[in-house]
Amino acid sequence: MRKSTRLAAASVLTIILAGAGMLASVSIAGPIAAPFTAPIAAPFAARFPGPIAAPTTSVSLPPIKHVFVIVEENESESTTFGSGSAAPYLSQTLKSDGAFLQNYFATGHNSADNYIAMVSGQAPNALTSADCQKFVDFSTSDLVAANGQMSGQGCVYPKSVPSLMSQLDSAGLTWRAYEDSMGATPMRDNPGNPTDVNCGHPILNTADGTEGQTASDQYATRHDPFVYFHYVIDNQSECDQNVVPLTQLQSDLASASTTPNYVFI
């Protein structure tokens, strides 16, 4: 996310699925997409001749099965969703089929601080506000305050910090992050384990080599909030399973059973 006090430089699209059908798509000019379901009108009652009125029934919404969060960057709200937008699917189709929520604000000024807040509610600190140029661990003396916020300065949060990932795991729900370009250059994206194209992140307390893009690899750790949590990266098998290249999305969408409950793109 480039400069934006109000998050005009990013948009978040949330799609909520119940069973196999889409209930609503929500386009949000801001970093945190609140769950939303569109109301469904009850069937009308048939009219019958005579004094007997047809019984009325209420329709309850099916349970939400899947939520997709798609984050886009670096265009203003007016450019993406205004008249004359070069993205008519976003600006017209989704706005008419779903709900467009305005006046969402950024928690920080760049990328890492906003992305981290999306999956944990953690406020920015000096390092996350600067996009974590180094993959810095918090000090062991830093603690989680009573309000749930992490004290001190750091980028990689200890296991004691609650996150969306830990809460979904505790609830028995599945989640997966699909990261564009991750693994295209394994030594760049995952220097600590270059044979692994999943779970890409710098070595702890070293410089982040993904701060600059290359012609063949645009993966950026700062756009992958999941790897800033020891809860995720300390469990290699879970990280490999849940933080994957975007190319895996198509096969996962082949059936509802392989589609995670929470999808981050």
ChimeraX attribute file (.defattr): number of C-alpha atoms within 10 A of each C-alpha:
attribute: neighborCount
match mode: 1-to-1
recipient: residues
	/A:1	25
	/A:2	14
	/A:3	13
	/A:4	16
	/A:5	13
	/A:6	19
	/A:7	29
	/A:8	27
	/A:9	25
	/A:10	23
	/A:11	27
	/A:12	21
	/A:13	24
	/A:14	25
	/A:15	23
	/A:16	25
	/A:17	20
	/A:18	16
	/A:19	13
	/A:20	11
	/A:21	12
	/A:22	17
	/A:23	20
	/A:24	20
	/A:25	26
	/A:26	24
	/A:27	25
	/A:28	24
	/A:29	28
	/A:30	25
	/A:31	28
	/A:32	23
	/A:33	22
	/A:34	9
	/A:35	13
	/A:36	16
	/A:37	18
	/A:38	15
	/A:39	10
	/A:40	10
	/A:41	9
	/A:42	11
	/A:43	10
	/A:44	9
	/A:45	11
	/A:46	9
	/A:47	9
	/A:48	9
	/A:49	6
	/A:50	6
	/A:51	6
	/A:52	8
	/A:53	11
	/A:54	11
	/A:55	7
	/A:56	10
	/A:57	10
	/A:58	8
	/A:59	9
	/A:60	10
	/A:61	12
	/A:62	11
	/A:63	9
	/A:64	17
	/A:65	18
	/A:66	22
	/A:67	22
	/A:68	21
	/A:69	20
	/A:70	16
	/A:71	20
	/A:72	16
	/A:73	15
	/A:74	16
	/A:75	16
	/A:76	17
	/A:77	20
	/A:78	14
	/A:79	16
	/A:80	23
	/A:81	23
	/A:82	15
	/A:83	11
	/A:84	11
	/A:85	15
	/A:86	12
	/A:87	13
	/A:88	15
	/A:89	13
	/A:90	17
	/A:91	21
	/A:92	14
	/A:93	12
	/A:94	19
	/A:95	17
	/A:96	12
	/A:97	13
	/A:98	20
	/A:99	18
	/A:100	17
	/A:101	15
	/A:102	14
	/A:103	11
	/A:104	16
	/A:105	16
	/A:106	24
	/A:107	24
	/A:108	24
	/A:109	21
	/A:110	21
	/A:111	27
	/A:112	27
	/A:113	29
	/A:114	29
	/A:115	26
	/A:116	28
	/A:117	19
	/A:118	19
	/A:119	18
	/A:120	21
	/A:121	18
	/A:122	20
	/A:123	17
	/A:124	22
	/A:125	17
	/A:126	13
	/A:127	17
	/A:128	28
	/A:129	19
	/A:130	17
	/A:131	22
	/A:132	23
	/A:133	20
	/A:134	20
	/A:135	25
	/A:136	22
	/A:137	18
	/A:138	18
	/A:139	14
	/A:140	8
	/A:141	7
	/A:142	14
	/A:143	16
	/A:144	15
	/A:145	10
	/A:146	7
	/A:147	6
	/A:148	15
	/A:149	16
	/A:150	21
	/A:151	15
	/A:152	14
	/A:153	17
	/A:154	23
	/A:155	27
	/A:156	24
	/A:157	26
	/A:158	22
	/A:159	14
	/A:160	14
	/A:161	18
	/A:162	19
	/A:163	22
	/A:164	15
	/A:165	21
	/A:166	18
	/A:167	12
	/A:168	14
	/A:169	12
	/A:170	10
	/A:171	9
	/A:172	10
	/A:173	15
	/A:174	17
	/A:175	21
	/A:176	23
	/A:177	23
	/A:178	20
	/A:179	25
	/A:180	18
	/A:181	18
	/A:182	27
	/A:183	24
	/A:184	15
	/A:185	17
	/A:186	19
	/A:187	17
	/A:188	21
	/A:189	28
	/A:190	24
	/A:191	17
	/A:192	15
	/A:193	16
	/A:194	15
	/A:195	11
	/A:196	15
	/A:197	20
	/A:198	24
	/A:199	29
	/A:200	31
	/A:201	26
	/A:202	23
	/A:203	16
	/A:204	14
	/A:205	15
	/A:206	12
	/A:207	14
	/A:208	24
	/A:209	20
	/A:210	20
	/A:211	16
	/A:212	10
	/A:213	11
	/A:214	11
	/A:215	5
	/A:216	9
	/A:217	18
	/A:218	19
	/A:219	24
	/A:220	23
	/A:221	28
	/A:222	27
	/A:223	21
	/A:224	24
	/A:225	20
	/A:226	29
	/A:227	24
	/A:228	25
	/A:229	23
	/A:230	16
	/A:231	22
	/A:232	23
	/A:233	20
	/A:234	13
	/A:235	10
	/A:236	13
	/A:237	12
	/A:238	14
	/A:239	20
	/A:240	17
	/A:241	13
	/A:242	21
	/A:243	24
	/A:244	22
	/A:245	21
	/A:246	16
	/A:247	13
	/A:248	11
	/A:249	18
	/A:250	10
	/A:251	10
	/A:252	13
	/A:253	12
	/A:254	10
	/A:255	10
	/A:256	13
	/A:257	9
	/A:258	12
	/A:259	20
	/A:260	20
	/A:261	20
	/A:262	19
	/A:263	20
	/A:264	20
	/A:265	19
